[in-house]
Structure formats: structure tokens, C-alpha cells
Amino acid sequence: MGTKTGRGQRAVHAAAKKGTRSTTGIRLAPAEQELLDKLAKPGETKSDVIRRALHELDRREWVLAAQQDAERIDASGEDLNREPDAW
């Protein structure tokens, strides 16, 4: 069964293509609303908190991928210290 693309989804996609901002609505459980309120800095909007959280999540994913790469390289036995300098 295929997925339907609603008018809102097309608008978000079109906005993303143009580099303009889009609006996304979410429903928060009471615990999530409490977190949003708790994490907000003075003068920060809910949107600001969510943007900050998204950037932090992206950073954490990048760090996790870097750690996994380092572990893979370590497990392979590769040691760049034993390699001659390329310059």
C-alpha cells in the first residue's frame, strides 16, 4: 500500500526546497511539555527550544558515528602512527 502525500506535506517539501521556513505541528504529552518548559532559556520560544534540541541530537548522532568509526579502526589494528607522514 503506497503512502499518500497530503497538501501539508507537499507544502513542507516545497518550502524545504526553496530554503524557506516551514511549520510542523506536534502533539506533546504532559511529560514532554514539562521538558519543553524546563529546557527553555529565558526569552526562548518553544520553537527555539525544539530547534536547539534538533541541533543537539544531530551533534550527538555525529559524535556517535565518529566513536563507531574510531572503534572500527581500532578493532582493525590500523595504526597511523606506524605510517610515514604524507607531507
Secondary structure, DSSP 4 states (H G I P E B T S, - for coil): -PPP--HHHHHHHHHHHHT----------HHHHHHHHHHPPTT--HHHHHHHHHHHHHHHHHHHHHHHHHHHHHHHT--GGGSPP--
